[in-house]
Amino acid sequence: MKLVVFPNNKIHDLLSWIRNEDDRQFWSGNTFQEGLNSDIFSTHLQREDVYSHCFLGDKQSLIAYGEIVVPDDKKGVLCRVIINPDLRKKGIGRNFISELCNWAFKKKSLYKITLNTFGHNLPARKCYQSLGFKEVAFKKKFRRVENRWRDLVIMEKFKV
């Protein structure tokens, strides 16, 4: 698998992995509060600060998706990482995130990447930690998702 720029013709495949409101919040936080569909996501991808990438498999099937948002010249935010639900727990996410971060450090010359994840998302937190991300903040009951308050964990990684 190789990291490539996300092709717009894969938007439908990507959005098919988001099955309910909990999935949407897990994946995108509060980015798409007004709804999420192909048109809204296509507009999102046109932002100048969003660098969307993916892994494509055999026959160009979508395997993983993620973004680096670069609000300024020096640091980025890892956002909206998702792996094909049929391929999870196989190390693909770890490999994908590693390649995406390496791209950001090298090609965008970032010195730091931060991310947000839900506190109860232990597989994601362990994955990020295994890649060198450190937990730097914990916000208790930070976001309400389908009648439940969720803790938010902020993590960061510096260029080595």
C-alpha positions as CSV (number, residue, x, y, z in Angstrom):
1,M,0.0,0.0,0.0
2,K,1.2,3.5,-0.8
3,L,0.1,6.8,0.5
4,V,-1.7,8.8,-2.3
5,V,-3.7,12.0,-2.6
6,F,-7.4,11.1,-2.0
7,P,-9.3,11.0,-5.3
8,N,-12.7,12.7,-5.3
9,N,-14.2,9.7,-7.1
10,K,-13.9,7.7,-3.8
11,I,-16.1,10.1,-1.7
12,H,-19.1,7.8,-1.9
13,D,-17.0,4.8,-0.8
14,L,-15.6,6.8,2.1
15,L,-18.9,8.1,3.3
16,S,-20.5,4.6,3.2
17,W,-18.2,3.8,6.2
18,I,-20.1,6.4,8.3
19,R,-23.2,4.6,9.3
20,N,-24.7,6.7,12.0
21,E,-24.3,9.8,14.1
22,D,-21.9,8.1,16.5
23,D,-19.7,7.1,13.6
24,R,-19.8,10.6,12.2
25,Q,-18.7,12.1,15.6
26,F,-16.1,9.5,16.1
27,W,-14.6,10.3,12.7
28,S,-15.1,14.0,12.2
29,G,-15.8,15.5,15.6
30,N,-17.9,18.7,15.2
31,T,-16.7,19.4,11.6
32,F,-20.0,18.4,9.8
33,Q,-22.6,19.5,12.3
34,E,-25.0,20.6,9.5
35,G,-24.9,17.2,7.9
36,L,-22.6,15.1,5.8
37,N,-23.1,14.1,2.2
38,S,-21.0,14.0,-1.0
39,D,-21.5,17.6,-1.8
40,I,-20.6,18.9,1.7
41,F,-17.5,16.6,1.8
42,S,-16.4,17.6,-1.7
43,T,-16.6,21.3,-0.5
44,H,-14.6,20.4,2.6
45,L,-11.8,18.8,0.4
46,Q,-11.4,22.1,-1.5
47,R,-10.1,23.9,1.6
48,E,-6.6,25.1,1.1
49,D,-5.4,24.0,4.5
50,V,-6.7,20.4,4.1
51,Y,-4.3,17.7,2.7
52,S,-6.3,14.5,2.3
53,H,-4.7,11.2,1.6
54,C,-5.6,7.5,1.4
55,F,-4.4,4.0,0.9
56,L,-5.8,2.3,-2.2
57,G,-5.8,-1.5,-2.6
58,D,-6.2,-3.8,-5.5
59,K,-8.6,-2.5,-8.2
60,Q,-8.2,0.9,-6.6
61,S,-10.4,0.0,-3.6
62,L,-10.4,2.4,-0.7
63,I,-8.6,1.1,2.4
64,A,-7.8,4.1,4.6
65,Y,-8.4,7.8,4.7
66,G,-7.0,10.7,6.7
67,E,-6.2,14.4,6.6
68,I,-3.5,16.7,7.8
69,V,-4.9,20.2,8.4
70,V,-2.2,22.9,8.3
71,P,-3.5,26.1,9.9
72,D,0.0,27.7,9.8
73,D,3.5,27.0,8.5
74,K,4.9,25.0,11.3
75,K,2.3,22.6,12.8
76,G,-0.5,20.4,11.6
77,V,-3.5,18.5,12.9
78,L,-4.1,14.9,12.1
79,C,-7.9,14.6,11.4
80,R,-10.6,12.3,10.2
81,V,-8.6,9.1,10.1
82,I,-10.7,6.1,9.2
83,I,-10.0,2.6,8.0
84,N,-12.4,0.4,5.9
85,P,-14.5,-1.3,8.6
86,D,-13.8,-4.7,7.0
87,L,-10.1,-4.3,7.3
88,R,-9.7,-3.0,10.9
89,K,-7.5,-4.5,13.6
90,K,-4.9,-5.6,11.0
91,G,-2.3,-2.9,11.5
92,I,-3.4,-0.9,8.5
93,G,-4.3,2.2,10.6
94,R,-0.9,2.2,12.2
95,N,0.9,2.0,8.9
96,F,-1.3,4.6,7.3
97,I,-0.9,7.1,10.2
98,S,2.8,6.6,10.2
99,E,3.1,7.3,6.4
100,L,0.7,10.3,6.6
101,C,2.8,11.8,9.5
102,N,6.0,11.2,7.7
103,W,4.6,12.9,4.6
104,A,3.6,15.9,6.7
105,F,6.9,16.2,8.5
106,K,8.9,15.9,5.2
107,K,6.7,17.5,2.5
108,K,5.1,20.2,4.6
109,S,8.1,20.7,6.9
110,L,6.0,20.6,10.0
111,Y,7.7,20.4,13.4
112,K,4.6,19.2,15.3
113,I,1.4,17.2,14.6
114,T,-1.5,17.2,17.1
115,L,-4.8,15.3,17.2
116,N,-7.9,14.8,19.1
117,T,-9.5,11.5,20.0
118,F,-12.3,10.4,22.3
119,G,-11.1,9.1,25.7
120,H,-13.0,5.9,25.4
121,N,-11.4,5.1,22.0
122,L,-8.6,3.0,23.5
123,P,-7.6,1.2,20.3
124,A,-6.9,4.6,18.6
125,R,-5.1,6.0,21.7
126,K,-2.8,2.9,21.8
127,C,-2.2,3.1,18.1
128,Y,-1.2,6.8,18.3
129,Q,1.0,6.2,21.4
130,S,2.8,3.4,19.5
131,L,3.7,5.9,16.8
132,G,5.2,8.4,19.3
133,F,2.2,10.6,20.1
134,K,2.0,11.8,23.7
135,E,-1.2,12.7,25.6
136,V,-1.0,16.3,26.5
137,A,-4.5,17.2,27.7
138,F,-7.6,15.4,28.8
139,K,-10.9,17.3,28.7
140,K,-13.6,15.5,30.7
141,K,-17.1,15.4,29.3
142,F,-16.1,17.7,26.4
143,R,-18.5,16.7,23.6
144,R,-22.0,15.4,23.7
145,V,-22.6,12.5,21.3
146,E,-26.1,10.9,21.0
147,N,-27.1,11.8,24.6
148,R,-23.7,10.8,26.1
149,W,-20.9,13.1,27.2
150,R,-17.5,12.1,25.9
151,D,-14.0,12.9,27.1
152,L,-11.5,14.3,24.7
153,V,-7.8,13.4,24.6
154,I,-5.4,15.8,22.9
155,M,-2.1,14.2,21.7
156,E,0.9,15.5,19.9
157,K,4.0,14.3,18.2
158,F,7.2,16.3,17.3
159,K,9.4,15.8,14.3
160,V,12.4,13.7,15.2
